[in-house]
Amino acid sequence: MIHLDQLIATLMQVVIENTGAETGALVLLEEAQLTVVAQCSRNKPCDLEKLALTDCATIPVSVIRAVERTQKTLVLEDAVSEPSFSTDPYIQRQQTRSLLCMPILQQSQLIGILYLESNLSTGVFARDRLQVLKLLMAQAAISLENARFCEQLEDYTKTLERKVEAQTQALQQEIIDRERTEAALRQSEANYRNLLQTANSVIIRYDPQGRIHYINDYGIKLLGYEEDQILGRTLFETIIPEVELSGRDVRPMIHDLLRHPQSYPQGEGENLCRDGRRVWMAWSNQAIFNDQGDVVEILSVGNDTTQRRQAEEALQRSEAKFRNIFENSQVGIYRTRTGDGLILNANQRFADLFGFDSPQEMIGIEHTIGYWVDPSDRQQGIEVMKREGEVRSYEAQMRKRDGTVFWGLFSSYLNAAEDYIEGVIADISDRKQAEVALQASEAELRALFSAIPDPLCIINTEGRLLCTIKGTSSYGEECTGKTLHQLYAKEQADEFLSYIQQSVRTQQVLTVEYSDWIAGREIWFSARIAPIQHEQVIWLARDITPQKQAEATSILEERNRMAREIHDTLAQAFTGILAQVGAANQVLTDDVEATQAHLDLIKELARTGLTEARRSVAALRPQLLEEGSLQSALHRLVAQTRSAAMDTTLYYEIEGAVYSLPTEVENNLLRIVQEALTNVIKHANADEIRVELIYEHDQFCLRVKDNGQGFGVGSIPSSEGFGLLGMSERAERIGAQLTIRSQPGRGTEIVVVVGV
């Protein structure tokens, strides 16, 4: 990107070296005042120090003022002899000979003045060169304006191409006499041609029919043509689109330009490249006349303004986007004066928060100081911003126009230099009320948990105790923050951690039993592990040592009972059989009738023993499974239930390829279905019951579902929930996963999944 100073220096150097001038100056209009921005001579670098016109002693002020008034080019072949300016102090002092002063216009507005002089001879600035110089200055005006614009938009674009790149050869020797001056002018003409060919602008010459006669190398490169592909063709066949992307049809304007080029000194529009790309170009147009005053050609110089246009459009889109965000934001956005809180700007949401219909009712009228319930909150926030530059998530109570109080959440920053505060505010009254309700709920829950006799704690999936509401001798409040591996042996800690992770992963409640040695005694616990938020579980442990002891005693008693039964029945029967066999052996050959009597008695004793054996086995194995597999046993169970519950429709379905399960697994699955059907018939008041067996390659699934009245799974008292507890214990005994889903009025579903 060429900066303005660099552009000015390059421009002046090119102009001086290619016009035969010895010195020159560039005067630009800045803030409605003419300011000398460059003073240049042939053999010295340009002085770019800015001076007010009246303070500059190296140019004739009267000449500059005359061109400023007339806005016409002034050429003096011998300035010291010119009556109108012979009294100018500078001309008298310097004995100025050849002088040229040309206005620089942009859209018919004066933006600067070019001043050139030469004391080597008179008539240096020939009038036949003025036409090209005017065209160059017209293009320079565009370049100067573009450079100014680029400097202002330097934060938005860094890719704006340089507008003027003059490459010329410096004339190495001074022009002492007229011959050398003429030689310099011939060299100047060659340099002009070189400048046109290598300029960083598109230079194109065409006739009144639009047929292209000349285009420079830069234009060929930019537009993507070879020279023989564009010369001889018309503008409409090459670079003028039928219609711009905006929908504007530029062809009528181009036709009018060809007829009246003087009416279109400058213009901007889209142009086509050979590959279909479109570029925006700013054009300066100059008609070329013959000796009869007819237009024979039109010379146009164009600069690629595509990047500038894109930057402008991007800026407009960005402004529209942020304006839309500002106006439609769901949080209040504001700017207030620091001292008195006067509202300088605000969006609709800010007005809504304070009870106004529109921001216009507040901006420049209302002061926010009066809307703080406690004005010291505002002052405290300002003090924080003075120290840190901003304040984030600052909570304070505010008052609406009608006096209603609400909680506001602020994030603001202080612009101390311009004395304003800018920020956003959101109404968090609902959140504050929820926090109060949550605190009350938490207090109630803590009171409820305190009333629970069983130990209870919260543990995360990493095994860390986050909260101990009620502990045991193994872990209490002092253990909060510790991990399971710090409290238990590694094997048991790993086992507990796997239970926690399984509960969080499946989002289901687990029931597990484990023992712990406390004070030299083995204590058994039944733990309910329930997932909660943030990958945490509640671990509720109940001491079941008495139940375990009673269960062991019951098992021992049952073993003793079975031993007595076998002793009193089977053992007696088999003993009698042995005695009769011995007696039969003694009388076998002596008394046939007695032998037959003994054999009949042996048969009766054997039949009695077999009956007693079957009765003992039946006490251990369900009778339904005696005659077949699980699916056939369930078929008979469903049939029995249908006959007992005439008002209920039962469906029994089997999916997948049937395979056998271990006997213990089938026994417990049958007992679970029996308990589930019994509960439905007794309590659910259901119209429909569905029993499903699903055989998959890696798991077996049993599902019992009804459309009855349902219940709250966690609301059944322990004294009434032995059936569900029995299901859970049976599922745990065979390593199955039991899930019970039910809600009041929505039926109940019991699912048992067994891995295979």
Secondary structure, 3 states (H helix, E strand, C coil): CCCHHHHHHHHHHHHHHHHCCCEEEEEEEECCEEEEEEEEECCEEEECCCEEHHHCCCCCHHHHHHHHHHCCCEEECCHHHCCCCCCCHHHHHHCCCEEEEEEEEECCEEEEEEEEEECCCCCCCCHHHHHHHHHHHHHHHHHHHHHHHHHHCCCCCCCCCCCCCCCCCCCCCCCCCHHHHHHHHHHHHHHHHHHHHHCCCEEEEECCCCEEEEECHHHHHHHCCCHHHHCCCEHHHHCCCCCCCCCCCCHHHHHHHHHCHHHCCEEEEEEECCCCCEEEEEEEEEEEECCCCCEEEEEEEEEECHHHHHHHHHHHHHHHHHHHHHHHCCCEEEEEECCCCEEEEECHHHHHHCCCCCHHHCCCCCEHHHHECCHHHHHHHHHHHHHHCEEEEEEEEEECCCCCEEEEEEEEEEECCCCEEEEEEEECHHHHHHHHHHHHHHHHHHHHHHHCCCCEEEEECCCEEEEEEECCCCCCHHHCCCEHHHHCCHHHHHHHHHHHHHHHHHCCCEEEEEEEEECCEEEEEEEEEEEECCCEEEEEEEECHHHHHHHHHHHHHHHHHHHHHHHHHHHHHHHHHHHHHHHHHHHCCCCHHHHHHHHHHHHHHHHHHHHHHHHHHHCCCCHHHHHCCHHHHHHHHHHHHHHHCCCCEEEEEEECCCCCCCHHHHHHHHHHHHHHHHHHHHHHCCCEEEEEEEECCCEEEEEEEECCCCCCHHHCCHHHCHHHHHHHHHHHHCCCEEEEEECCCCCEEEEEEEEC
